[in-house]
Amino acid sequence: MTITAPRRRPWVIALLAGVGLLLGGASPAAAHAVLTDSAPTRGAVVAEPPSQVDLEFSEAVSVSPDAIRVLDPSGRRVDDGRPSAKGDGSYAVGLSDATARGTYTVTYQVESADSHPVGGAFTFSVGEPSATSVVPTVRDPDTGWVGRSYTAARFGAYTGMIIMTGGILMLLLCLPRGEEHPAVRRPTAWAWGLLWVCTLALLLLRGAYVSSGRVADITDVARLADTVRTKAGGLLALRLALLTCCAVLWRYRRRGRQAPPGRHRPSRGLLAGTALVGMGLAWTWAGAEHASTGPQPYLAMPVDAVHLVAAGAWVGGLLVLAGALIRAGDEVSTEAVTRFSRIAFISVCVLAVTGLYQSWRQVGSLSALVDTRFGQLLLLKAAGVGLLLCLGQVSRRWTKRLARPQADGGRAPLRALRRWVSAEAVVGLCVIAATTALAATQPARTPSAAVAHEGTSATVSLEADFDTGGPKGEGSADIVVDPGRRGPNAVHVTLTAQDGTPLDAPEIQASLTSRSGSIGPLPVPVERVSAGHWSVSGFQVPVAGSWDLSLTVRTSDFDQATVRESFEIP
């Protein structure tokens, strides 16, 4: 029996809605490595041009000759184009002709250790800040034709891998002569073709995806050669080679149809070869993405590969079984469904263990599950897996009823089994979409690590009494520096008279000087915003350490006083 179009339509609508929600509604992928420090620091004002610019990332990155650029105030490139690694995620590029005074712009476009592009920009100044002709832009790699095509190819590759794994499982272990079932053989072959085409597309698109984002760069042979030499590109090329091995194994299996009658089980050599190639294919994901970086990578990579194979055995097998039941349900034996049910149970157990380890490793805390996009997507994926388990339990009941003699020849249980397995297949595709979105999302551990590296911030609050010597010249000044760390800060100054009312002085001046005397005094350009209140936002405190704040209050043409307070910037 086949399912008619009106019955299929709700599942098609649900599938499109689920995939669209997970992929279409996903925000752009955040960078998977974070710039945690630089020298000169972001917004710093230095007396003389530095001989080099240092950048420190939260993890190792790949850099090309154009990865780090330094532009002077006129927009002229002044770096030597030879970035070098210093170890522990630190990189340096020399400056060859940085003689101008003013604001310099540093831009970087590198490749994270988990194969995702990372871009950003910051400025520092020589002598004093100045106007600059440079307009730094940070390209979102997942926008534009190249970015969207790369995301689609990534989803297609995951789908092809999972369906192909499930199809091969059905052919080798569940159906005595799976080659004789076109409803199983053809989806497996199509999945192989989908995976091959999407892998080739990823390889061709990768050079433009991690750099310029321009369509014209896809046909750049030199860029393609550089891509193959990277970790991610090399693993994509390896995946293409392993898929060719899969085709050879497939041909060998088809020859097995000439085996003597009664010999239906595949040989141990074929099973071992299939398992080896399958783990190799899974490793091309594990070795290039989240598992390859962070804590315990040498344990995380094999665990991730096993997780992907187990997902293919369960979800991919469900998709192939659903298609077989819809197209040729009467030809699928009860024994085959029962065998798959047992294998699916083992796969679910493996997924539970490996998934818990991956969640602990990439999330790190319970709060990150709800506070980060990665954690939210992980919860959504877990909900999908939970729904799959519930639907699978119902399918198992109908499988048991199908094995019993029925007055109508077992057609009623078969119809019910088709419906429930089809529902599992739809949810399974949504889980694949969630997995694709997770692969393009910054793990929850990365922002936490970056924050920990930057150190804690503490708003600076100072209070100083002053007396300008003239009438109504006594009062107090409340000074707030927020967030009280190096980089941009908001500075607020509030003057209060002795009677507690706001003291609206005609003029105040503030400046910062480092206690070592190497920087400053830096004018703090506070402006009056209301009676007795002055402030400025975005004022750059260039370095951590001890600072002296000088505040001059003028209450008349002849009466003024200067007070000084010290504070620490962590």
N, C-alpha and C positions, 0 to 999 in steps of 0.2 A: 504494500500500500504506500502511496505517496501522499505528502501533505499538500493540500491545494493552496493556491495563491492567497485566498483570504486568511488562511491560518498562518501563512508565512509572514504576512505583512506586519503584524504587531512585533514579531521578533526583529525584523529588519529595522523598523522604526526605533525600537529600543537600542539596537546595536549602534545605529548612527548617532542617537542622542548621547549614549555613554561615551563613545569614542570622541565625539565632538566636545563634550564637557571636559574630558581629560586633556585632549591635545589642543583644541581650539581655544579653550579658556585658560590655558597655562600662560603665566607671565613669562617674560624673557628669562632665560637662564642666567643666574648670577655667576660671577666668577668663582672658580673652584680653588684658586689660590688668591691670597689677599696680600697686597702691599702693606707690610706692617711697619716699615721704617725706611728712611732715606737719609743721605748726607750729601748736600745740605737738606735739612728737613723741610717739609711742606711749609711754605710761607716764610722761611727764614730770611733774614737780612744779614749778609756777610760783608766784611770790609773789602776783601779782595776776591777775584774770580777763583774758584777752586780748580785744582788740576784734574779732578775726575768727579763723577757723580756716582754714588753708591745707592743701590736699591736692594732691599731685603724683603723677601716674600715668605709667606707662612709655610711654603713647601718648595721643593725644587721645580723649576720651570725650564722650558726649552727656549733658547734665544737665537735669533738669526742676526745677520749684520745690521738689518734695519729694525730690530726689535725695540731698541732704546734710542730715542732721538732727543737731542738737546738743542733748543732754538733760542737765539739771542733776542733782544727786544725788537729788532727789525724783522724777525722771522727767518734769519739765516741760520742754517744748520752748523753747529760748532763742535759736535762730537766727532770722534775719529772713526766711528762705524765699526769698532771692534770690541763689542761687549765681551767680558770675560767672567767666568764663574770663580767665586772666592770661597765657596763651600757653605753648607747650611742654609741654602736658599738665598745667598747674597751674590750680587752681580755688580760689576763696575764697568763704566765706559769713560774713556779719557776725553778731555776737552783739548782741542788743538788750536783754536783761535778765539777764545772767549776773553776779549779785551773790553768790550762795551760795558758800561755801567747801566743798571736798570733791572727790569724783571725778565728772568729767563723762564722758559717753559720746557718741562720734561714730559715727553709722551712715551708710553710703552705699550707694545702689543706682543705678548708672549703666549706660550702654550703651557698650560698647567700639566702637572705630572699625571693627572687622570684624563689627559687628552682634550681638555676644553680650553678654548681661547680666553685669554685674560687681557683686558685693556684698561688704560687709565691715563691720567695726566695730573701734574701739579706744577706749582711755580715756586721759585725762590728769587731773591733780588741781590744784586751786588751794589753796595753803596746805599741805595734807597730804592723803594718801589717806584716804578714808572709805568707809563702807558706802553702797551705792546701791540704789535700788529698780528700776533698769533691768537687764533680762536681755537683752543683745544676742544676736540670732540672725541667722545668715547663711543666707538661703534658697537652696536648690539649685534653679535654674530648670528642671532636667530631671526633677524628681520631680513627683508629683501628676498629676491628669488632664490639666491644661493642658500640662505639660512633656512627658508621654508622647505626647499628641496632636500636639504640635508636632514631635517627633522623627519620628513616623510620617508626618506630612504632608511633612516634609523628604525622607524616603526616597522617598515616592511621587512627589514633584516631580522628583527626580533620575531615577527610573525612567521616568517619563513622558517627560521631555526626551530621554533617551537612546534609548528605543524609537521615539519619534516621529521623531527625526533619522535613525535607521537605516531606518525605514519609508519616509520621503520619499526617501531615497537609493535604495532599491530601486525605488520607483515611477518616479523620474525618470531614473535612469541605468542600472539593471540589467535591468529588464523593459520590453520595447518598449511594451506596453499594460498597465501595472501596475494600472489601474483595473478591468480585467477579471478580476483575480485576487483574489477575496474573502479568501483566506488571507493576503494582503499588505495589502489595503486596510483591512480591518476592524481588525487590530491597530494600524495607524497611527492610525485614528480613535479607537480606545479609548485609546491613549496620549495623544492630544491632550486627550480628556476627563479623563483622570487628572491630567494636568498642570494643566489649568484648575481642577479642583475642589481639588486640593492647594494651588495658589497662592492661591486664595480663602480656604481654611482657614488658611494661614499668615498672610494679611493680617488675618483676623478674630482669630486667636489671639495675634498678636504683642504687642498692648498689654498683655494679662494676662501673657504669657510673660516680658516684660522687667521687669515691675514686681511686682504683688502675687501673681500665680499663682492668683488666685481665678477660678472659672468664671463668677461673676456679672459680672465686668468685661468679658467677651467681648461683651456686648450694649450696652456703654457707647458711645454714638455719639460723645460728645466725645473719649473715649480713642481711638476709631478715627480720628477726624479728626486728632488729634495724631500717630498712627502714620503716617498718609499723609504728613505733613510731615517725617518723618525720612528719612534716606537709605535705610534698609532698606525702610521702608514704601512710599516713592515708587518704588523699583525693583520691588517686588512689584506695585504698580498698573500700572507700565509693562509688566511681563510679561503681565498680563491683557490689556492693549491689543494687544500684539504677537501674542498667541494669537488674538485676533479677526482680525488681519491674516492669520494662517496659515489660518484658516477661509475667508477670501475667496480666497486663493491656491488653496486646495484646490478651491473651487467653479469657479474659472477653469480649473484643470487638468482637471476632469471635463468641462467643455465641450469640451476638446481632443479628446474622443473623436469629435467630428464632423469631425475633420480629414480631408483627402483621403487615399485609400488610399496606403500606402507612406510617409506622413509620420508617423513614430513618435517622432522625437526632440523633446523640449521646446524651446521657443523660448529664445533667449538672454535675453530679457527676463524670462521666468519663472525661469530659472536664477539670474539676477542678483538678482531680488526675493527668491527663496527663500534665497539665501546671505545677503542683507542682513538679513532677518528672523531667520534662524538665528543670526547673530552678535549681533544685538540681544538675543535671548533669552539667549544665553550670557553676554552682558555683565551681565545682571541678577543673575547669580551672582558674576561676577568683581568687579563694582563694589561688592558688599555684604559680601564675606567676606574671607578671609585675603589675597588679592591686593591689596586696596585699602589695606592698611596695611603698615608695615615698609619695608625698603629697596627702592628702585626701583619704586614703585607704578605709575608711568605705563608702564613696560615690562611689569610683572608682570600687569596687568589684561588687555591684549590677548593675552598669552601664555596666560593662564588661560582666556580665552574660546575661543581656538583649540584648547586642550587638551580642553575639554568637547565641542566640535563633533567633533573627531577621535575622541574616545571614543564618541560617539553613532554616528558612521559605522561604527566597527568593532564595538563590543559591541552597540549597538542593531541594526545590520544582522544580526549573528549571531542575535540573539533572533528577529527577524522571519523570517529565512531558516530557522531551525530550525522555527518554527511552520508555515511554508509547506511544508517538506519532510515534516513529520509529517502535515499535513492533506491536502495535494494534491501529493505529491512527483512524481507522473508529469506534472503540468502545469507544473512548474518546469523551464525549459530548461537544458541544460548551459551554453549561452552566458551565461545570467543568473548562474549560479554562478561561472563563470570571471570575468565582469566584477566581481562582488563581491570575488572573491579578489584581483584587482589593486588595487581601491580599498582593501581592508583592509590590503594591504601598505603603501600610501602612508600610511594613517592610523596604522599602527604606527610608521613612521619619524617622523611628526610627534609622536606621543605620546612617543617616546623623547627627542627633543630638548627639548620643552616640559616633560616630567616631570623630566628632569635639572636643568633650570634652577629649577623650583619646589622641588625637593628641596634644592638648594644654598641657596636663598633662605630657606626656612622651617626647615631643620635647622641648617645652618651648620658642623657638625663631625661627624666619623665617630663620636665617642663618644656624641653625642646620639642617634644611630640606635638604640643599644641601651639607653641610660640614661633615655630619656624615653618616655612613652606615645605621643606623636606619632610618634617615630621607629620604635617597634615596630609601630604600625599601618601606617606607610609601608612597612616591610619586608614586612608581611603582604600589603599590596596589590601590592607588586612581585612577591612570590611567586605571587600569583594571575595577574598579567599574564604571568609566565614560563610558568605552566602553560597559559594560553591560547595562547601562542605554540607550545608543543609540540603541543597538540591541533590547532591550526590547520595545522601542518605535515603532520600525518597526514591531515587533511581535504583538503588540497591534493593529496595523492597519490591519494586516492579520486576527487577531481574529475577528475584527468587520466585515470584508468581509466574513469570514466563517459563520457568523450568518445570512447573507442575503441569500435568495434563489439563487441558481446557476444552470445554464443550465446543467452542467456536474455533478450535485449532490454535488458540493463543493469540488471536488478533487483537483482543481488547487490551491485554497487558502490553502488547507490542506498540499499539497506538499511544498508550500512556508513556511508555519508555521513550518513544520518539520525542514526545513533547518535553519531558523532563531533561533528557540529554541535550535537546536543542537549547533549552534555557541555560543549561550549564555552559554550552558552547558560547552563547552570547556573553554571559558574565565573564567567561574565560578570556574573550577578546578584550573586554574592558580592563581586565587585570593586566593584559599585555600592554595596553595603552598606558596604564598607570606606571608600569615598569619603565616604559620609554620616557615618560615624564620625569620619573625619579632619576634616570640616567643623565638627564639634562639639567638637574637641579642641584644646587650647592648643598652638600651634606651638612647636617645641623652642627656637626663638630667644628666646621671651619670658622663660622663667625665667632663661636665661643673661644676658639684658640686665638683668633685675632684680637678679640677684646682683652683676653688675658695677657697677650703680648704687649698691648699698648699700656697696660697698667691701669690702676684705678684713678678716677678723677674725683676731686673734692672742691666744691665751690669755695673760693676764697672770700672771706668776709672780714673787712678791716674797719676800725672805728678810730678816729683821731680828733682831738679837740684843737681849736685854733683861736687866735685873737689877733685881729689885724691892727688893733690899737685905736681905731676910730669908734664913733658912736655906732652902736648895734653891730660891733665887729666881732663879738664872741659867739661861738657856736661849735657844732660838731659836724664832722663829715663821715658818712657811711659809704664805704667803697666795696663794691662786689665785682669779682672777676669770675665769670661763669663760662665753661665748666671747670676752670681752674687747672688746665693742663696745656701742654705745648700745642701749638696750632691755633685755629681761630677761636676767639673768646669774645663774649659780650662784657663790656665794662660799664658799670652804673655808679654814678656819684650823686649822693643826696645830701644837701646841706640843711641843717636844722638850727634855728636860733635858740637862745637860752630859754625862751618861753614856750618852746615846743612847736612853734610855727615854722613853715618852710622859709629858708633864707635864700631869697632870689638875688644872688650876687651878680654884679654886672659882668664879671669874667672869672673863669677858672682855667687853669692849665695843668695838665698831668703828663708825666713821662715815666718810662721804665728804664732801669739800668741794671745790668747783671752785677752781682756782688763781686765777681772776679774782675769786672771792669772791661771785659773783652767786647761787650755789646752794649750799645746805648750811649747816651740816653735816647730812647725811642719815643717820639711824641705820641701821646694817646689822644686822637682827635675827637674828644667828646663834644657833643652838641646839646644845647638846651632843648629839652622836650616838654617841660612844664616848669612851673614855679619851683625852684629849689632842686630840680632834677635834671642831670645831664647823662648822656649815655652814648655809646658807640657799639656797633655789632661787627663781628668779623675781624676784630683786631688780632694780629698774629703775634703770639708769644713764640719766638723761634726755637728755643731750647728749654729743656728742663733744668732745674737748679734753683739757686737763691736769687731773688730779685728785690730791688729797692724801688718803691713807688714814691714819686715826689708829686705833691699836689699844692699848687699855688692858688690862693683864694684872694681876689681883690674886691673890696667892698666900696671903694671910692677911688677918685683919681690919685690919692696919695696914700691910701691905707691898704696894705696887703700883707699876707703871711704865707709862709711855706711850711708844710709838714711832710714828714717822711715816715713810711712804714715798710717793713720787710715781710716777705712771704716766700713760700716754697712752691714750685711747680713740679709735680712728680713726673 
